[in-house]
Amino acid sequence: MRRKTNIQMTKIVLVISFIILFGRMIYAGVGAIFHHQDKQKNQIEQPVAPAATTKKLPD
């Protein structure tokens, strides 16, 4: 009887752990998507400056 209780408790702990793990993965994935979109948006708004050209000074 005691062994059955231990197995049941182990299963409950594992299920809770996996729920927490998957919740954190979903949370991190959503955050990464928003971060990536924000980064792309900032790149479009602020394009890279063109390379500086050397100006020839008059003699």
Residue pairs with C-beta under 8 A, 6 or more apart in sequence:
none
